[in-house]
Amino acid sequence: MSETDFKPMVAKGAELLDERRPGWAEDIDLELLDMTSGWHCVLGQLYGDYYDGLEHMDPDLRYRITDFSGRDHGFTLNMWGTNDDDEDWYRLHELWRQEVVARVGP
C-alpha cells in the first residue's frame, strides 16, 4: 500500500467536474462505480469511457502531458509503469463515493 493521500486529488477532480459539468454527481450510479474500470469509473459513467472523459476535461491530454492528468485529479491511480495495489484502488473508490454522496445523498 502506498502512503499517497488521494483525498486532495479527488477533491481537485470533483472541483474540476463541478466547473466543467455541473450536476455531474447525479449521473453517477454508485452501484456501478468501479474506479478500476474505464467504463464504470467516474469519467466512464459521465462520458462513455475514461479516455473520452479525459479528452472532455483537457482536449490535449491524449496527446501530451499537461498540468492536468488523470492521476493528479484522482481519476486513476495508474501512471506509466506503476503497479498500484488493491487497497489504493479501494481508497480511491471510497473517496469518489463520498464525493457523490456529499452532493446527492446516499
Secondary structure, 3 states (H helix, E strand, C coil): CCCCCCHHHHHHHHHHHHHHCCCHHHHCCCCCCCCCCCCCCHHHHHHCCHHHHHHHHCCCCCCCCCCCCCCCCCCCCCCCCCCCCHHHHHHHHHHHHHHHHHHHCC
